[in-house]
Amino acid sequence: AGEQTVVDGETLLEERCTECHGLDRTTSQEKTRAEWEATVSRMVNQGAELNEDEKTVLVDYLAETYGP
C-alpha cells in the first residue's frame, strides 16, 4: 500500500514538460542519454515536478526516442 505507480516516459513528457514549453521543443532535439539527463536535471531545477524515479524513466524514454 502507498506505492506510487510511475507513469511511462511519454506521459511524463506530455504532462510535466509542457507546463512551460511546447512538445516540439523536446521532440525536435537529438541528444545522448547524458545530454538528456543534464537537460532533465536543469528543468527540475527550474521547477519541473519529477521525482528521482520519474526522472530516470523520462531520461530513458527521451534517450531511446530522441537520441542521435
CHARMM-style PDB file with segment names, atoms N, HN, CA, C and O in Angstrom:
ATOM      1  N   ALA     1       0.843  -1.208   0.000  1.00  0.00      PROA
ATOM      2  CA  ALA     1       0.000   0.000   0.000  1.00  0.00      PROA
ATOM      3  C   ALA     1       0.869   1.244   0.000  1.00  0.00      PROA
ATOM      4  O   ALA     1       1.999   1.225   0.489  1.00  0.00      PROA
ATOM      5  N   GLY     2       0.343   2.312  -0.544  1.00  0.00      PROA
ATOM      6  HN  GLY     2      -0.574   2.328  -0.942  1.00  0.00      PROA
ATOM      7  CA  GLY     2       1.072   3.570  -0.583  1.00  0.00      PROA
ATOM      8  C   GLY     2       2.138   3.618  -1.652  1.00  0.00      PROA
ATOM      9  O   GLY     2       2.901   4.581  -1.739  1.00  0.00      PROA
ATOM     10  N   GLU     3       2.192   2.574  -2.472  1.00  0.00      PROA
ATOM     11  HN  GLU     3       1.572   1.792  -2.402  1.00  0.00      PROA
ATOM     12  CA  GLU     3       3.207   2.535  -3.518  1.00  0.00      PROA
ATOM     13  C   GLU     3       2.724   3.347  -4.719  1.00  0.00      PROA
ATOM     14  O   GLU     3       1.606   3.161  -5.198  1.00  0.00      PROA
ATOM     15  N   GLN     4       3.564   4.227  -5.186  1.00  0.00      PROA
ATOM     16  HN  GLN     4       4.472   4.378  -4.797  1.00  0.00      PROA
ATOM     17  CA  GLN     4       3.179   5.045  -6.332  1.00  0.00      PROA
ATOM     18  C   GLN     4       3.533   4.337  -7.623  1.00  0.00      PROA
ATOM     19  O   GLN     4       4.602   3.739  -7.750  1.00  0.00      PROA
ATOM     20  N   THR     5       2.636   4.410  -8.561  1.00  0.00      PROA
ATOM     21  HN  THR     5       1.767   4.896  -8.457  1.00  0.00      PROA
ATOM     22  CA  THR     5       2.912   3.854  -9.868  1.00  0.00      PROA
ATOM     23  C   THR     5       3.627   4.924 -10.676  1.00  0.00      PROA
ATOM     24  O   THR     5       3.141   6.047 -10.803  1.00  0.00      PROA
ATOM     25  N   VAL     6       4.772   4.573 -11.214  1.00  0.00      PROA
ATOM     26  HN  VAL     6       5.167   3.660 -11.111  1.00  0.00      PROA
ATOM     27  CA  VAL     6       5.493   5.518 -12.057  1.00  0.00      PROA
ATOM     28  C   VAL     6       4.918   5.416 -13.462  1.00  0.00      PROA
ATOM     29  O   VAL     6       4.872   4.340 -14.058  1.00  0.00      PROA
ATOM     30  N   VAL     7       4.483   6.555 -13.974  1.00  0.00      PROA
ATOM     31  HN  VAL     7       4.520   7.429 -13.490  1.00  0.00      PROA
ATOM     32  CA  VAL     7       3.925   6.547 -15.321  1.00  0.00      PROA
ATOM     33  C   VAL     7       5.035   6.459 -16.351  1.00  0.00      PROA
ATOM     34  O   VAL     7       6.204   6.662 -16.023  1.00  0.00      PROA
ATOM     35  N   ASP     8       4.684   6.161 -17.588  1.00  0.00      PROA
ATOM     36  HN  ASP     8       3.734   5.996 -17.854  1.00  0.00      PROA
ATOM     37  CA  ASP     8       5.709   5.989 -18.618  1.00  0.00      PROA
ATOM     38  C   ASP     8       6.275   7.334 -19.072  1.00  0.00      PROA
ATOM     39  O   ASP     8       5.718   8.398 -18.800  1.00  0.00      PROA
ATOM     40  N   GLY     9       7.391   7.242 -19.766  1.00  0.00      PROA
ATOM     41  HN  GLY     9       7.843   6.378 -19.987  1.00  0.00      PROA
ATOM     42  CA  GLY     9       8.114   8.445 -20.180  1.00  0.00      PROA
ATOM     43  C   GLY     9       7.301   9.369 -21.063  1.00  0.00      PROA
ATOM     44  O   GLY     9       7.378  10.591 -20.931  1.00  0.00      PROA
ATOM     45  N   GLU    10       6.516   8.787 -21.968  1.00  0.00      PROA
ATOM     46  HN  GLU    10       6.453   7.795 -22.076  1.00  0.00      PROA
ATOM     47  CA  GLU    10       5.720   9.620 -22.868  1.00  0.00      PROA
ATOM     48  C   GLU    10       4.706  10.452 -22.087  1.00  0.00      PROA
ATOM     49  O   GLU    10       4.496  11.630 -22.378  1.00  0.00      PROA
ATOM     50  N   THR    11       4.087   9.827 -21.099  1.00  0.00      PROA
ATOM     51  HN  THR    11       4.258   8.870 -20.862  1.00  0.00      PROA
ATOM     52  CA  THR    11       3.109  10.541 -20.267  1.00  0.00      PROA
ATOM     53  C   THR    11       3.792  11.631 -19.449  1.00  0.00      PROA
ATOM     54  O   THR    11       3.279  12.744 -19.339  1.00  0.00      PROA
ATOM     55  N   LEU    12       4.947  11.309 -18.879  1.00  0.00      PROA
ATOM     56  HN  LEU    12       5.364  10.405 -18.969  1.00  0.00      PROA
ATOM     57  CA  LEU    12       5.701  12.311 -18.124  1.00  0.00      PROA
ATOM     58  C   LEU    12       6.043  13.501 -19.016  1.00  0.00      PROA
ATOM     59  O   LEU    12       5.896  14.656 -18.617  1.00  0.00      PROA
ATOM     60  N   LEU    13       6.501  13.198 -20.229  1.00  0.00      PROA
ATOM     61  HN  LEU    13       6.620  12.259 -20.553  1.00  0.00      PROA
ATOM     62  CA  LEU    13       6.856  14.259 -21.173  1.00  0.00      PROA
ATOM     63  C   LEU    13       5.657  15.150 -21.444  1.00  0.00      PROA
ATOM     64  O   LEU    13       5.758  16.376 -21.398  1.00  0.00      PROA
ATOM     65  N   GLU    14       4.516  14.524 -21.727  1.00  0.00      PROA
ATOM     66  HN  GLU    14       4.433  13.528 -21.764  1.00  0.00      PROA
ATOM     67  CA  GLU    14       3.318  15.289 -22.069  1.00  0.00      PROA
ATOM     68  C   GLU    14       2.753  16.061 -20.880  1.00  0.00      PROA
ATOM     69  O   GLU    14       2.246  17.171 -21.039  1.00  0.00      PROA
ATOM     70  N   GLU    15       2.842  15.470 -19.687  1.00  0.00      PROA
ATOM     71  HN  GLU    15       3.254  14.569 -19.558  1.00  0.00      PROA
ATOM     72  CA  GLU    15       2.213  16.106 -18.529  1.00  0.00      PROA
ATOM     73  C   GLU    15       3.120  17.079 -17.789  1.00  0.00      PROA
ATOM     74  O   GLU    15       2.655  18.119 -17.323  1.00  0.00      PROA
ATOM     75  N   ARG    16       4.404  16.760 -17.672  1.00  0.00      PROA
ATOM     76  HN  ARG    16       4.782  15.915 -18.051  1.00  0.00      PROA
ATOM     77  CA  ARG    16       5.288  17.575 -16.834  1.00  0.00      PROA
ATOM     78  C   ARG    16       6.114  18.574 -17.628  1.00  0.00      PROA
ATOM     79  O   ARG    16       6.463  19.638 -17.118  1.00  0.00      PROA
ATOM     80  N   CYS    17       6.427  18.240 -18.868  1.00  0.00      PROA
ATOM     81  HN  CYS    17       6.144  17.376 -19.283  1.00  0.00      PROA
ATOM     82  CA  CYS    17       7.380  19.062 -19.611  1.00  0.00      PROA
ATOM     83  C   CYS    17       6.696  20.157 -20.420  1.00  0.00      PROA
ATOM     84  O   CYS    17       7.341  21.105 -20.868  1.00  0.00      PROA
ATOM     85  N   THR    18       5.383  20.019 -20.605  1.00  0.00      PROA
ATOM     86  HN  THR    18       4.859  19.249 -20.242  1.00  0.00      PROA
ATOM     87  CA  THR    18       4.677  21.031 -21.401  1.00  0.00      PROA
ATOM     88  C   THR    18       4.070  22.119 -20.532  1.00  0.00      PROA
ATOM     89  O   THR    18       3.346  22.979 -21.034  1.00  0.00      PROA
ATOM     90  N   GLU    19       4.355  22.094 -19.237  1.00  0.00      PROA
ATOM     91  HN  GLU    19       4.943  21.396 -18.830  1.00  0.00      PROA
ATOM     92  CA  GLU    19       3.894  23.172 -18.359  1.00  0.00      PROA
ATOM     93  C   GLU    19       4.515  24.507 -18.794  1.00  0.00      PROA
ATOM     94  O   GLU    19       3.883  25.559 -18.696  1.00  0.00      PROA
ATOM     95  N   CYS    20       5.754  24.444 -19.272  1.00  0.00      PROA
ATOM     96  HN  CYS    20       6.267  23.590 -19.352  1.00  0.00      PROA
ATOM     97  CA  CYS    20       6.497  25.671 -19.582  1.00  0.00      PROA
ATOM     98  C   CYS    20       6.813  25.851 -21.062  1.00  0.00      PROA
ATOM     99  O   CYS    20       7.053  26.973 -21.509  1.00  0.00      PROA
ATOM    100  N   HSD    21       6.816  24.765 -21.824  1.00  0.00      PROA
ATOM    101  HN  HSD    21       6.622  23.854 -21.461  1.00  0.00      PROA
ATOM    102  CA  HSD    21       7.142  24.883 -23.245  1.00  0.00      PROA
ATOM    103  C   HSD    21       6.421  23.804 -24.031  1.00  0.00      PROA
ATOM    104  O   HSD    21       5.957  22.816 -23.462  1.00  0.00      PROA
ATOM    105  N   GLY    22       6.330  23.993 -25.325  1.00  0.00      PROA
ATOM    106  HN  GLY    22       6.707  24.796 -25.787  1.00  0.00      PROA
ATOM    107  CA  GLY    22       5.635  23.044 -26.179  1.00  0.00      PROA
ATOM    108  C   GLY    22       6.422  21.756 -26.376  1.00  0.00      PROA
ATOM    109  O   GLY    22       7.632  21.707 -26.155  1.00  0.00      PROA
ATOM    110  N   LEU    23       5.716  20.720 -26.792  1.00  0.00      PROA
ATOM    111  HN  LEU    23       4.733  20.760 -26.971  1.00  0.00      PROA
ATOM    112  CA  LEU    23       6.352  19.430 -27.050  1.00  0.00      PROA
ATOM    113  C   LEU    23       7.408  19.517 -28.142  1.00  0.00      PROA
ATOM    114  O   LEU    23       8.419  18.818 -28.083  1.00  0.00      PROA
ATOM    115  N   ASP    24       7.185  20.363 -29.129  1.00  0.00      PROA
ATOM    116  HN  ASP    24       6.363  20.931 -29.177  1.00  0.00      PROA
ATOM    117  CA  ASP    24       8.120  20.451 -30.260  1.00  0.00      PROA
ATOM    118  C   ASP    24       9.515  20.879 -29.808  1.00  0.00      PROA
ATOM    119  O   ASP    24      10.507  20.569 -30.467  1.00  0.00      PROA
ATOM    120  N   ARG    25       9.588  21.582 -28.699  1.00  0.00      PROA
ATOM    121  HN  ARG    25       8.782  21.834 -28.163  1.00  0.00      PROA
ATOM    122  CA  ARG    25      10.891  21.996 -28.162  1.00  0.00      PROA
ATOM    123  C   ARG    25      11.707  20.764 -27.769  1.00  0.00      PROA
ATOM    124  O   ARG    25      12.934  20.757 -27.871  1.00  0.00      PROA
ATOM    125  N   THR    26      11.012  19.738 -27.325  1.00  0.00      PROA
ATOM    126  HN  THR    26      10.015  19.744 -27.242  1.00  0.00      PROA
ATOM    127  CA  THR    26      11.675  18.495 -26.938  1.00  0.00      PROA
ATOM    128  C   THR    26      11.846  17.569 -28.129  1.00  0.00      PROA
ATOM    129  O   THR    26      12.930  17.033 -28.359  1.00  0.00      PROA
ATOM    130  N   THR    27      10.777  17.386 -28.883  1.00  0.00      PROA
ATOM    131  HN  THR    27       9.896  17.821 -28.697  1.00  0.00      PROA
ATOM    132  CA  THR    27      10.772  16.367 -29.928  1.00  0.00      PROA
ATOM    133  C   THR    27      11.638  16.739 -31.127  1.00  0.00      PROA
ATOM    134  O   THR    27      11.915  15.890 -31.975  1.00  0.00      PROA
ATOM    135  N   SER    28      12.068  17.990 -31.207  1.00  0.00      PROA
ATOM    136  HN  SER    28      11.844  18.679 -30.519  1.00  0.00      PROA
ATOM    137  CA  SER    28      12.950  18.394 -32.307  1.00  0.00      PROA
ATOM    138  C   SER    28      14.429  18.194 -31.966  1.00  0.00      PROA
ATOM    139  O   SER    28      15.302  18.450 -32.796  1.00  0.00      PROA
ATOM    140  N   GLN    29      14.708  17.732 -30.732  1.00  0.00      PROA
ATOM    141  HN  GLN    29      13.999  17.524 -30.058  1.00  0.00      PROA
ATOM    142  CA  GLN    29      16.089  17.567 -30.263  1.00  0.00      PROA
ATOM    143  C   GLN    29      16.588  16.151 -30.523  1.00  0.00      PROA
ATOM    144  O   GLN    29      15.802  15.205 -30.585  1.00  0.00      PROA
ATOM    145  N   GLU    30      17.879  16.020 -30.669  1.00  0.00      PROA
ATOM    146  HN  GLU    30      18.517  16.788 -30.618  1.00  0.00      PROA
ATOM    147  CA  GLU    30      18.528  14.708 -30.673  1.00  0.00      PROA
ATOM    148  C   GLU    30      19.705  14.799 -29.722  1.00  0.00      PROA
ATOM    149  O   GLU    30      20.697  15.470 -30.008  1.00  0.00      PROA
ATOM    150  N   LYS    31      19.592  14.119 -28.587  1.00  0.00      PROA
ATOM    151  HN  LYS    31      18.787  13.573 -28.355  1.00  0.00      PROA
ATOM    152  CA  LYS    31      20.641  14.198 -27.576  1.00  0.00      PROA
ATOM    153  C   LYS    31      20.998  12.805 -27.087  1.00  0.00      PROA
ATOM    154  O   LYS    31      20.188  11.880 -27.144  1.00  0.00      PROA
ATOM    155  N   THR    32      22.220  12.675 -26.607  1.00  0.00      PROA
ATOM    156  HN  THR    32      22.879  13.427 -26.561  1.00  0.00      PROA
ATOM    157  CA  THR    32      22.637  11.418 -25.979  1.00  0.00      PROA
ATOM    158  C   THR    32      21.955  11.303 -24.617  1.00  0.00      PROA
ATOM    159  O   THR    32      21.344  12.256 -24.135  1.00  0.00      PROA
ATOM    160  N   ARG    33      22.066  10.123 -24.005  1.00  0.00      PROA
ATOM    161  HN  ARG    33      22.562   9.349 -24.397  1.00  0.00      PROA
ATOM    162  CA  ARG    33      21.454   9.933 -22.688  1.00  0.00      PROA
ATOM    163  C   ARG    33      22.010  10.932 -21.677  1.00  0.00      PROA
ATOM    164  O   ARG    33      21.266  11.498 -20.876  1.00  0.00      PROA
ATOM    165  N   ALA    34      23.324  11.141 -21.723  1.00  0.00      PROA
ATOM    166  HN  ALA    34      23.928  10.681 -22.373  1.00  0.00      PROA
ATOM    167  CA  ALA    34      23.953  12.078 -20.784  1.00  0.00      PROA
ATOM    168  C   ALA    34      23.430  13.494 -20.995  1.00  0.00      PROA
ATOM    169  O   ALA    34      23.194  14.225 -20.033  1.00  0.00      PROA
ATOM    170  N   GLU    35      23.250  13.876 -22.247  1.00  0.00      PROA
ATOM    171  HN  GLU    35      23.441  13.282 -23.029  1.00  0.00      PROA
ATOM    172  CA  GLU    35      22.721  15.213 -22.548  1.00  0.00      PROA
ATOM    173  C   GLU    35      21.270  15.349 -22.089  1.00  0.00      PROA
ATOM    174  O   GLU    35      20.875  16.387 -21.557  1.00  0.00      PROA
ATOM    175  N   TRP    36      20.483  14.299 -22.297  1.00  0.00      PROA
ATOM    176  HN  TRP    36      20.803  13.456 -22.729  1.00  0.00      PROA
ATOM    177  CA  TRP    36      19.088  14.342 -21.820  1.00  0.00      PROA
ATOM    178  C   TRP    36      19.049  14.417 -20.292  1.00  0.00      PROA
ATOM    179  O   TRP    36      18.223  15.122 -19.712  1.00  0.00      PROA
ATOM    180  N   GLU    37      19.947  13.686 -19.665  1.00  0.00      PROA
ATOM    181  HN  GLU    37      20.618  13.114 -20.137  1.00  0.00      PROA
ATOM    182  CA  GLU    37      19.988  13.704 -18.205  1.00  0.00      PROA
ATOM    183  C   GLU    37      20.279  15.121 -17.696  1.00  0.00      PROA
ATOM    184  O   GLU    37      19.645  15.593 -16.752  1.00  0.00      PROA
ATOM    185  N   ALA    38      21.230  15.779 -18.322  1.00  0.00      PROA
ATOM    186  HN  ALA    38      21.745  15.395 -19.088  1.00  0.00      PROA
ATOM    187  CA  ALA    38      21.565  17.155 -17.944  1.00  0.00      PROA
ATOM    188  C   ALA    38      20.380  18.090 -18.187  1.00  0.00      PROA
ATOM    189  O   ALA    38      20.096  18.972 -17.377  1.00  0.00      PROA
ATOM    190  N   THR    39      19.697  17.886 -19.306  1.00  0.00      PROA
ATOM    191  HN  THR    39      19.927  17.169 -19.964  1.00  0.00      PROA
ATOM    192  CA  THR    39      18.548  18.723 -19.640  1.00  0.00      PROA
ATOM    193  C   THR    39      17.426  18.535 -18.632  1.00  0.00      PROA
ATOM    194  O   THR    39      16.849  19.508 -18.148  1.00  0.00      PROA
ATOM    195  N   VAL    40      17.116  17.278 -18.316  1.00  0.00      PROA
ATOM    196  HN  VAL    40      17.584  16.487 -18.709  1.00  0.00      PROA
ATOM    197  CA  VAL    40      16.035  16.993 -17.364  1.00  0.00      PROA
ATOM    198  C   VAL    40      16.379  17.562 -15.985  1.00  0.00      PROA
ATOM    199  O   VAL    40      15.515  18.133 -15.320  1.00  0.00      PROA
ATOM    200  N   SER    41      17.625  17.411 -15.555  1.00  0.00      PROA
ATOM    201  HN  SER    41      18.327  16.947 -16.095  1.00  0.00      PROA
ATOM    202  CA  SER    41      18.043  17.975 -14.262  1.00  0.00      PROA
ATOM    203  C   SER    41      17.881  19.492 -14.250  1.00  0.00      PROA
ATOM    204  O   SER    41      17.442  20.073 -13.258  1.00  0.00      PROA
ATOM    205  N   ARG    42      18.240  20.122 -15.362  1.00  0.00      PROA
ATOM    206  HN  ARG    42      18.596  19.649 -16.168  1.00  0.00      PROA
ATOM    207  CA  ARG    42      18.091  21.576 -15.473  1.00  0.00      PROA
ATOM    208  C   ARG    42      16.615  21.971 -15.376  1.00  0.00      PROA
ATOM    209  O   ARG    42      16.282  22.955 -14.715  1.00  0.00      PROA
ATOM    210  N   MET    43      15.736  21.218 -16.023  1.00  0.00      PROA
ATOM    211  HN  MET    43      16.007  20.419 -16.559  1.00  0.00      PROA
ATOM    212  CA  MET    43      14.310  21.521 -15.988  1.00  0.00      PROA
ATOM    213  C   MET    43      13.736  21.335 -14.577  1.00  0.00      PROA
ATOM    214  O   MET    43      12.881  22.106 -14.142  1.00  0.00      PROA
ATOM    215  N   VAL    44      14.217  20.302 -13.865  1.00  0.00      PROA
ATOM    216  HN  VAL    44      14.912  19.675 -14.218  1.00  0.00      PROA
ATOM    217  CA  VAL    44      13.776  20.092 -12.483  1.00  0.00      PROA
ATOM    218  C   VAL    44      14.202  21.288 -11.630  1.00  0.00      PROA
ATOM    219  O   VAL    44      13.437  21.758 -10.787  1.00  0.00      PROA
ATOM    220  N   ASN    45      15.422  21.777 -11.851  1.00  0.00      PROA
ATOM    221  HN  ASN    45      16.043  21.396 -12.535  1.00  0.00      PROA
ATOM    222  CA  ASN    45      15.905  22.960 -11.123  1.00  0.00      PROA
ATOM    223  C   ASN    45      15.051  24.186 -11.426  1.00  0.00      PROA
ATOM    224  O   ASN    45      14.952  25.104 -10.613  1.00  0.00      PROA
ATOM    225  N   GLN    46      14.433  24.189 -12.610  1.00  0.00      PROA
ATOM    226  HN  GLN    46      14.513  23.443 -13.271  1.00  0.00      PROA
ATOM    227  CA  GLN    46      13.586  25.321 -12.991  1.00  0.00      PROA
ATOM    228  C   GLN    46      12.123  25.101 -12.612  1.00  0.00      PROA
ATOM    229  O   GLN    46      11.260  25.913 -12.944  1.00  0.00      PROA
ATOM    230  N   GLY    47      11.851  23.991 -11.910  1.00  0.00      PROA
ATOM    231  HN  GLY    47      12.552  23.332 -11.640  1.00  0.00      PROA
ATOM    232  CA  GLY    47      10.513  23.803 -11.368  1.00  0.00      PROA
ATOM    233  C   GLY    47       9.717  22.635 -11.913  1.00  0.00      PROA
ATOM    234  O   GLY    47       8.582  22.427 -11.485  1.00  0.00      PROA
ATOM    235  N   ALA    48      10.271  21.859 -12.849  1.00  0.00      PROA
ATOM    236  HN  ALA    48      11.193  22.029 -13.196  1.00  0.00      PROA
ATOM    237  CA  ALA    48       9.546  20.685 -13.329  1.00  0.00      PROA
ATOM    238  C   ALA    48       9.381  19.701 -12.171  1.00  0.00      PROA
ATOM    239  O   ALA    48      10.331  19.446 -11.431  1.00  0.00      PROA
ATOM    240  N   GLU    49       8.191  19.158 -12.015  1.00  0.00      PROA
ATOM    241  HN  GLU    49       7.419  19.366 -12.616  1.00  0.00      PROA
ATOM    242  CA  GLU    49       7.924  18.266 -10.893  1.00  0.00      PROA
ATOM    243  C   GLU    49       8.155  16.817 -11.286  1.00  0.00      PROA
ATOM    244  O   GLU    49       7.286  16.163 -11.862  1.00  0.00      PROA
ATOM    245  N   LEU    50       9.341  16.331 -10.963  1.00  0.00      PROA
ATOM    246  HN  LEU    50      10.047  16.861 -10.495  1.00  0.00      PROA
ATOM    247  CA  LEU    50       9.718  14.940 -11.241  1.00  0.00      PROA
ATOM    248  C   LEU    50      10.500  14.409 -10.051  1.00  0.00      PROA
ATOM    249  O   LEU    50      11.451  15.044  -9.596  1.00  0.00      PROA
ATOM    250  N   ASN    51      10.105  13.244  -9.545  1.00  0.00      PROA
ATOM    251  HN  ASN    51       9.332  12.727  -9.915  1.00  0.00      PROA
ATOM    252  CA  ASN    51      10.919  12.634  -8.501  1.00  0.00      PROA
ATOM    253  C   ASN    51      12.043  11.834  -9.175  1.00  0.00      PROA
ATOM    254  O   ASN    51      12.120  11.774 -10.402  1.00  0.00      PROA
ATOM    255  N   GLU    52      12.908  11.223  -8.364  1.00  0.00      PROA
ATOM    256  HN  GLU    52      12.846  11.271  -7.367  1.00  0.00      PROA
ATOM    257  CA  GLU    52      14.078  10.534  -8.940  1.00  0.00      PROA
ATOM    258  C   GLU    52      13.684   9.399  -9.887  1.00  0.00      PROA
ATOM    259  O   GLU    52      14.282   9.235 -10.950  1.00  0.00      PROA
ATOM    260  N   ASP    53      12.674   8.616  -9.494  1.00  0.00      PROA
ATOM    261  HN  ASP    53      12.188   8.749  -8.631  1.00  0.00      PROA
ATOM    262  CA  ASP    53      12.219   7.517 -10.355  1.00  0.00      PROA
ATOM    263  C   ASP    53      11.677   8.050 -11.670  1.00  0.00      PROA
ATOM    264  O   ASP    53      11.970   7.511 -12.737  1.00  0.00      PROA
ATOM    265  N   GLU    54      10.891   9.103 -11.588  1.00  0.00      PROA
ATOM    266  HN  GLU    54      10.653   9.541 -10.720  1.00  0.00      PROA
ATOM    267  CA  GLU    54      10.305   9.691 -12.797  1.00  0.00      PROA
ATOM    268  C   GLU    54      11.381  10.271 -13.705  1.00  0.00      PROA
ATOM    269  O   GLU    54      11.302  10.161 -14.929  1.00  0.00      PROA
ATOM    270  N   LYS    55      12.380  10.888 -13.096  1.00  0.00      PROA
ATOM    271  HN  LYS    55      12.444  10.978 -12.102  1.00  0.00      PROA
ATOM    272  CA  LYS    55      13.495  11.422 -13.896  1.00  0.00      PROA
ATOM    273  C   LYS    55      14.169  10.313 -14.692  1.00  0.00      PROA
ATOM    274  O   LYS    55      14.457  10.476 -15.877  1.00  0.00      PROA
ATOM    275  N   THR    56      14.419   9.179 -14.030  1.00  0.00      PROA
ATOM    276  HN  THR    56      14.185   9.047 -13.067  1.00  0.00      PROA
ATOM    277  CA  THR    56      15.068   8.049 -14.697  1.00  0.00      PROA
ATOM    278  C   THR    56      14.219   7.537 -15.857  1.00  0.00      PROA
ATOM    279  O   THR    56      14.724   7.306 -16.955  1.00  0.00      PROA
ATOM    280  N   VAL    57      12.931   7.364 -15.600  1.00  0.00      PROA
ATOM    281  HN  VAL    57      12.520   7.552 -14.708  1.00  0.00      PROA
ATOM    282  CA  VAL    57      12.010   6.878 -16.638  1.00  0.00      PROA
ATOM    283  C   VAL    57      11.989   7.860 -17.811  1.00  0.00      PROA
ATOM    284  O   VAL    57      12.047   7.454 -18.972  1.00  0.00      PROA
ATOM    285  N   LEU    58      11.907   9.138 -17.500  1.00  0.00      PROA
ATOM    286  HN  LEU    58      11.860   9.468 -16.557  1.00  0.00      PROA
ATOM    287  CA  LEU    58      11.847  10.160 -18.549  1.00  0.00      PROA
ATOM    288  C   LEU    58      13.137  10.196 -19.360  1.00  0.00      PROA
ATOM    289  O   LEU    58      13.095  10.238 -20.589  1.00  0.00      PROA
ATOM    290  N   VAL    59      14.272  10.180 -18.688  1.00  0.00      PROA
ATOM    291  HN  VAL    59      14.307  10.146 -17.689  1.00  0.00      PROA
ATOM    292  CA  VAL    59      15.561  10.218 -19.389  1.00  0.00      PROA
ATOM    293  C   VAL    59      15.719   8.987 -20.279  1.00  0.00      PROA
ATOM    294  O   VAL    59      16.172   9.096 -21.418  1.00  0.00      PROA
ATOM    295  N   ASP    60      15.348   7.818 -19.761  1.00  0.00      PROA
ATOM    296  HN  ASP    60      14.980   7.729 -18.835  1.00  0.00      PROA
ATOM    297  CA  ASP    60      15.405   6.597 -20.577  1.00  0.00      PROA
ATOM    298  C   ASP    60      14.547   6.748 -21.833  1.00  0.00      PROA
ATOM    299  O   ASP    60      14.972   6.415 -22.939  1.00  0.00      PROA
ATOM    300  N   TYR    61      13.343   7.251 -21.638  1.00  0.00      PROA
ATOM    301  HN  TYR    61      12.997   7.521 -20.740  1.00  0.00      PROA
ATOM    302  CA  TYR    61      12.418   7.433 -22.769  1.00  0.00      PROA
ATOM    303  C   TYR    61      12.972   8.427 -23.792  1.00  0.00      PROA
ATOM    304  O   TYR    61      12.968   8.163 -24.994  1.00  0.00      PROA
ATOM    305  N   LEU    62      13.446   9.566 -23.301  1.00  0.00      PROA
ATOM    306  HN  LEU    62      13.450   9.780 -22.325  1.00  0.00      PROA
ATOM    307  CA  LEU    62      13.977  10.594 -24.202  1.00  0.00      PROA
ATOM    308  C   LEU    62      15.192  10.082 -24.975  1.00  0.00      PROA
ATOM    309  O   LEU    62      15.316  10.317 -26.177  1.00  0.00      PROA
ATOM    310  N   ALA    63      16.086   9.380 -24.277  1.00  0.00      PROA
ATOM    311  HN  ALA    63      15.986   9.189 -23.301  1.00  0.00      PROA
ATOM    312  CA  ALA    63      17.302   8.878 -24.915  1.00  0.00      PROA
ATOM    313  C   ALA    63      16.960   7.846 -25.991  1.00  0.00      PROA
ATOM    314  O   ALA    63      17.583   7.805 -27.052  1.00  0.00      PROA
ATOM    315  N   GLU    64      15.965   7.022 -25.698  1.00  0.00      PROA
ATOM    316  HN  GLU    64      15.459   7.056 -24.837  1.00  0.00      PROA
ATOM    317  CA  GLU    64      15.565   5.985 -26.636  1.00  0.00      PROA
ATOM    318  C   GLU    64      14.824   6.563 -27.844  1.00  0.00      PROA
ATOM    319  O   GLU    64      15.032   6.138 -28.980  1.00  0.00      PROA
ATOM    320  N   THR    65      13.958   7.538 -27.570  1.00  0.00      PROA
ATOM    321  HN  THR    65      13.790   7.883 -26.647  1.00  0.00      PROA
ATOM    322  CA  THR    65      13.077   8.076 -28.608  1.00  0.00      PROA
ATOM    323  C   THR    65      13.704   9.233 -29.359  1.00  0.00      PROA
ATOM    324  O   THR    65      13.499   9.375 -30.565  1.00  0.00      PROA
ATOM    325  N   TYR    66      14.464  10.061 -28.663  1.00  0.00      PROA
ATOM    326  HN  TYR    66      14.631   9.946 -27.684  1.00  0.00      PROA
ATOM    327  CA  TYR    66      15.023  11.276 -29.273  1.00  0.00      PROA
ATOM    328  C   TYR    66      16.546  11.306 -29.150  1.00  0.00      PROA
ATOM    329  O   TYR    66      17.145  12.349 -28.891  1.00  0.00      PROA
ATOM    330  N   GLY    67      17.148  10.144 -29.340  1.00  0.00      PROA
ATOM    331  HN  GLY    67      16.661   9.297 -29.551  1.00  0.00      PROA
ATOM    332  CA  GLY    67      18.608  10.061 -29.317  1.00  0.00      PROA
ATOM    333  C   GLY    67      19.188  10.345 -30.687  1.00  0.00      PROA
ATOM    334  O   GLY    67      18.449  10.442 -31.667  1.00  0.00      PROA
ATOM    335  N   PRO    68      20.504  10.479 -30.766  1.00  0.00      PROA
ATOM    336  CA  PRO    68      21.169  10.782 -32.039  1.00  0.00      PROA
ATOM    337  C   PRO    68      21.101   9.593 -33.013  1.00  0.00      PROA
ATOM    338  OT1 PRO    68      21.611   9.681 -34.130  1.00  0.00      PROA
TER     339      PRO     68
END
